[in-house]
């Protein structure tokens, strides 16, 4: 296990995510979502499944107009845009990738959402100490944190989250008996220099030790097997363009990474979990009993109507 400095993280994220926005567009959906999609139909298309994943995250966080949302490691800003437009929140995203930040900032301008959406190129640990949010999302971040750094990471999330606020952690895990392999070395050297996984039980233990209340845990492993398979298929379909952008070597590395990831998710040697947690509030009223139905119902115009009514 490694201790990561801010400088190391910045270099590692830049190595992976600043490769080329146009290259990522060769295999991602139009919103440039680079995390597990959510397929309501087993044969669903990637673009729809990514929109359904964004909406699932917003529903789990129970977003309401006017709330403050922090998206840690926001990528190309898809969740920031979706939450601001569909749920009327004040969405703030931060990323250590300059290319991602510039793409997201341009997308926010095109959508006319500058009053409610913001993406910054900065380390989220450098946010002002006074910054507080009603909800925090971390989609595909904990893989870059590592077990040794998880307690400090969760403590920082706790400090950023208002009492009673919700935190959604969405991350890749490995199986309990995992051992370091040649594929692990390949990914660490050529794809994710700061990638380090842990199993879900250790993550949940860390979340509870950080004083969060765990409200829900859901495995999306089969969804990521399909997501990575579709990414690999799309990259192959755009092979000539991809090679022209990044060269033969990088093209082959990314194709091997996506294909092997799909196989590993399919076999269950790695998994994907969404964990919803709450920072308790001393004087808060008890949570009303609820069910998962509101999360899984088909998307409707209700959220957009709520935003329009709120102005």
Order of alpha helices (4+ residues) and beta strands (2+ residues): alpha-alpha-alpha-beta-alpha-beta-alpha-beta-beta-alpha-beta-alpha-alpha-beta-alpha-alpha-beta-alpha-alpha
